[in-house]
């Protein structure tokens, strides 16, 4: 029941996803998470990269559980004479999905709208080639370059402006589910007690190359690393069943492999055994695509066994994602119960 409440509008996940925190600018998210998890851990510190490292002391093997705080976004790179802004991406966002999206710029959350040349005015060649970032601008209502320069500094970050809400049968929608749902799962898991020596990492800059997790992995040198993600979902009419990476409503997804990692078979089997024994639904993430912070665990120092447990999310790396509350709750349960077996 408690998890139901904090997944509702105005609950913890709503607050997490509503914060601005693109890669390199995770401060808002970091402050909120630190305040929330401090009562449940023995030690907490912020490293030079900006990762939050928490420690729940235990005996035996050292386990690292990671979720990244950053979201995909944009960065301001210039001014146009009419007062609109030039910008580039922070992380992988396909340019063709950004026109007309509302955004918030910088810590002052100045509102804007991403603009592009109307299709009515495009020639056949323009329509054929598709859209690039250089074809777009951000409209902040300024009437001149001077006005926009007074309001916005070069290098300011930009995030989508999307309201979190519940809809349909047990679904939620919002921005930054990749990876605030992972942060949420880790925050909830830290409320439990374990025998294992547990480190939680809320990492920075995953969306631009797993940079934060590389540093935490190098410093912590875990025996086992588990990444928590909001992962790709392709349960759409145009996608055949065998090509669907994951499906919303079928439980947490346990990865087989991605472009940066081959996940440990024994660890995956142990996680699935916990699910089977406790009737916690799960699915296998079938797509060999993408990558996440787990790659840093076995690619630094002496290496480590790794696994990724994900919440299936439709439409990630866009202005709005969709996830199932039951999937999120079952991801918390699966992680907690697995950690208790170690």
C-alpha positions in Angstrom: 0.0 0.0 0.0 2.8 2.4 0.9 4.4 1.9 -2.5 1.1 2.7 -4.2 1.0 6.0 -2.4 4.5 7.1 -3.3 3.9 6.3 -6.9 0.8 8.5 -7.1 0.8 12.0 -8.3 2.7 14.3 -5.8 4.5 11.2 -4.5 8.2 10.5 -4.5 8.5 9.3 -8.2 6.5 12.4 -9.3 9.0 14.6 -7.4 12.0 12.7 -8.7 11.0 12.9 -12.4 9.9 16.6 -12.1 13.4 17.7 -11.0 15.8 19.0 -13.6 19.0 16.9 -14.0 20.6 16.4 -17.4 24.1 15.0 -17.7 26.6 17.2 -15.9 23.8 19.2 -14.1 22.4 16.7 -11.6 22.5 19.0 -8.5 18.7 19.2 -8.0 18.3 15.5 -8.1 21.4 14.8 -5.9 20.1 17.1 -3.2 16.7 15.5 -3.1 18.0 11.9 -3.1 20.6 12.6 -0.4 17.9 14.0 1.9 15.6 11.1 1.3 18.2 8.2 1.8 20.3 9.6 4.6 18.2 8.1 7.4 18.5 4.6 6.0 22.3 4.3 5.5 25.4 4.1 7.6 27.6 6.4 5.5 27.0 8.8 2.7 29.3 11.0 0.7 29.6 12.8 -2.7 32.6 12.1 -4.8 34.4 14.6 -7.0 32.3 13.6 -10.0 29.1 14.3 -8.1 28.0 10.7 -7.6 26.2 9.9 -4.3 27.8 6.9 -2.6 25.9 5.3 0.2 27.0 2.4 2.4 25.0 -0.1 4.4 27.6 -2.0 6.4 27.6 -5.8 6.3 29.8 -8.8 6.1 30.9 -10.9 3.1 31.0 -9.8 -0.5 30.8 -6.2 -1.6 27.8 -5.5 -3.7 27.3 -2.2 -5.7 23.8 -1.3 -6.8 23.8 1.6 -9.3 21.1 3.9 -10.7 22.0 7.1 -12.7 20.5 10.4 -11.7 21.0 12.2 -15.1 18.4 12.5 -17.8 18.8 13.3 -21.5 18.4 17.0 -22.3 20.0 19.8 -24.2 22.6 22.6 -23.8 22.4 26.2 -25.1 25.2 26.9 -27.6 24.2 30.2 -29.2 21.8 33.0 -29.9 19.9 33.9 -33.1 19.3 37.6 -34.1 15.5 37.2 -33.6 16.1 36.2 -29.9 15.7 32.4 -30.3 18.4 30.1 -29.0 20.6 27.5 -30.7 21.2 24.3 -28.8 22.7 20.8 -28.9 21.8 17.5 -27.2 23.0 16.2 -23.9 22.6 12.4 -24.5 20.8 10.6 -27.3 17.6 12.4 -28.4 16.5 12.0 -32.0 16.0 15.4 -33.5 12.8 14.4 -35.3 10.9 14.0 -32.0 11.7 17.4 -30.5 9.7 20.1 -32.5 6.9 21.8 -30.5 8.1 20.3 -27.2 7.9 22.6 -24.2 11.2 22.9 -22.2 12.6 24.5 -19.1 16.0 26.3 -19.2 18.5 26.4 -16.4 18.0 26.6 -12.7 15.6 29.5 -13.1 13.4 27.2 -15.2 12.8 29.7 -17.9 10.1 28.2 -20.2 10.6 27.7 -23.9 9.2 25.9 -26.9 11.4 24.0 -29.5 10.6 25.4 -32.9 11.3 24.2 -36.5 10.3 25.3 -40.0 6.6 24.4 -40.6 6.1 21.4 -42.9 3.8 23.7 -45.1 6.9 25.7 -46.0 9.3 22.8 -46.5 10.3 21.8 -50.0 10.3 18.1 -51.1 14.1 17.8 -50.5 13.8 19.2 -46.9 11.0 16.8 -46.1 13.1 13.9 -47.5 16.3 14.6 -45.6 14.7 14.7 -42.1 15.4 17.0 -39.2 18.7 18.1 -37.7 19.4 20.1 -34.5 20.7 22.9 -36.7 17.2 23.2 -38.2 15.7 23.9 -34.8 15.7 26.7 -32.2 14.3 27.3 -28.8 11.7 30.1 -28.6 11.7 31.9 -25.2 9.6 34.8 -26.3 12.5 37.1 -26.6 12.3 39.7 -29.5 16.1 40.2 -30.0 19.4 38.6 -29.4 20.1 41.2 -26.7 17.0 40.1 -24.8 17.9 36.4 -24.9 21.5 37.1 -23.9 20.2 38.9 -20.8 18.0 36.0 -19.8 20.1 32.9 -20.8 23.8 32.2 -20.5 25.6 30.0 -23.0 26.0 26.5 -21.5 22.7 26.6 -19.7 21.0 23.2 -19.5 17.6 22.4 -20.9 15.1 19.7 -20.0 11.7 18.7 -21.2 8.7 20.2 -19.3 6.4 17.2 -18.8 3.8 16.7 -16.0 3.8 13.4 -14.2 0.4 11.8 -14.0 -1.4 8.5 -13.6 -3.5 7.2 -16.5 -5.0 4.0 -18.0 -4.9 0.9 -15.8 -2.0 1.3 -13.4 0.2 3.3 -15.7 2.2 6.5 -15.1 3.7 8.9 -17.5 6.4 11.5 -17.1 9.8 12.6 -18.2 13.2 11.2 -17.1 12.0 7.7 -16.3 15.4 6.7 -17.6 16.6 6.6 -15.0 14.6 8.2 -12.2 12.6 4.9 -11.9 16.0 3.2 -11.2 16.8 5.8 -8.6 13.4 5.2 -7.0 13.9 1.5 -6.9 17.3 1.9 -5.2 15.9 4.5 -2.7 13.2 2.0 -1.7 15.7 -0.9 -1.5 17.9 1.0 0.9 15.1 1.1 3.5 15.6 -2.6 4.0 18.4 -4.4 6.0 20.8 -6.9 4.5 23.7 -9.1 5.6 25.8 -8.2 2.5 28.1 -5.2 2.5 26.0 -3.0 0.3 27.0 0.2 -1.6 24.4 2.2 -3.4 25.6 4.6 -6.2 23.4 7.3 -7.6 25.6 8.1 -10.6 26.1 11.1 -12.8 26.6 11.4 -16.6 25.5 7.9 -17.7 23.8 9.4 -20.7 27.0 10.7 -22.1 29.2 7.6 -21.6 28.8 6.1 -18.1 31.4 8.6 -16.8 30.3 8.8 -13.2 29.9 5.1 -12.7 33.4 4.5 -14.1 34.9 6.5 -11.2 32.7 4.9 -8.5 33.5 1.4 -9.9 37.2 2.2 -9.8 37.1 3.4 -6.2 34.7 0.8 -4.7 36.0 -2.3 -6.4 32.9 -4.4 -5.9 32.5 -8.2 -6.2 29.1 -7.9 -7.8 27.5 -4.9 -9.6 23.8 -4.5 -10.3 22.6 -1.7 -12.6 19.0 -0.5 -12.2 17.5 1.1 -15.4 14.4 2.4 -17.1 14.9 0.4 -20.3 13.6 0.4 -23.8 10.1 -1.1 -24.5 8.7 -1.9 -27.9 5.2 -3.3 -27.2 3.7 -1.4 -30.1 1.4 -2.6 -33.0 4.1 -2.1 -35.6 6.7 -4.2 -33.7 6.4 -8.1 -34.0 6.4 -10.0 -30.8 9.9 -11.5 -31.3 11.4 -8.0 -31.7 9.9 -6.5 -28.6 12.8 -5.8 -26.2 10.5 -5.7 -23.2 6.8 -5.2 -22.6 5.0 -3.0 -20.0 3.1 -4.9 -17.4 5.1 -8.1 -17.6 7.5 -7.4 -14.7 11.1 -6.2 -14.3 13.4 -7.1 -17.1 16.6 -9.1 -16.6 19.2 -8.4 -19.3 21.0 -11.0 -21.4 23.5 -8.8 -23.1 23.8 -5.3 -24.5 26.3 -3.4 -26.6 28.6 -2.8 -23.6 28.2 -5.9 -21.4 27.5 -9.7 -21.4 25.8 -10.3 -18.1 26.8 -13.1 -15.7 24.6 -16.2 -16.3 24.8 -17.4 -12.8 23.8 -14.1 -11.3 20.9 -13.8 -13.7 19.8 -17.4 -12.9 19.9 -16.6 -9.1 17.8 -13.5 -9.6 15.2 -15.4 -11.7 15.1 -18.2 -9.1 14.2 -15.6 -6.5 11.4 -14.4 -8.8 10.2 -18.0 -9.3 10.2 -18.9 -5.7 8.4 -15.8 -4.5 6.0 -15.5 -7.5 7.5 -12.1 -8.5 6.9 -11.7 -12.3 9.9 -10.9 -14.5 10.8 -11.0 -18.1 14.1 -11.2 -20.1 15.3 -8.1 -21.9 15.7 -9.6 -25.4 17.2 -6.7 -27.3 21.0 -6.6 -27.7 21.0 -2.8 -27.8 22.0 0.1 -25.7 24.3 0.1 -22.7 24.4 1.2 -19.1 26.6 1.6 -16.0 27.0 -2.1 -15.5 29.7 -2.0 -18.2 31.9 -0.1 -15.8 31.7 -2.7 -13.0 33.4 -5.5 -15.0 35.6 -3.1 -17.0 37.6 -1.5 -14.2 40.1 -2.8 -11.7 39.8 -6.5 -11.2 36.3 -6.6 -12.7 33.1 -7.9 -11.2 30.2 -10.1 -11.9 27.3 -8.0 -13.2 23.6 -7.9 -13.8 21.0 -5.4 -14.9 17.4 -5.3 -13.6 15.2 -2.8 -15.5 11.7 -1.3 -15.4 10.3 -1.4 -19.0 9.5 2.1 -20.1 7.9 3.1 -23.4 9.3 6.1 -25.4 12.5 6.7 -23.3 14.9 9.5 -24.5 11.9 11.6 -25.3 9.6 14.2 -23.6 7.4 11.6 -22.0 7.8 7.9 -21.0 5.2 5.4 -19.8 5.6 2.7 -17.2 3.6 0.3 -15.1 3.3 0.9 -11.3 3.2 -2.9 -10.8 6.4 -3.3 -12.8 8.1 -0.7 -10.6 6.8 -2.3 -7.4 7.9 -5.7 -8.6 11.4 -4.4 -9.4 11.7 -3.2 -5.9 10.6 -6.6 -4.5 12.9 -8.6 -6.8 15.9 -6.5 -5.9 15.3 -6.6 -2.2 14.6 -10.3 -2.0 17.7 -11.1 -4.2 19.9 -9.0 -2.0 18.6 -10.8 1.1 19.9 -14.1 -0.4 23.5 -12.9 -0.5 
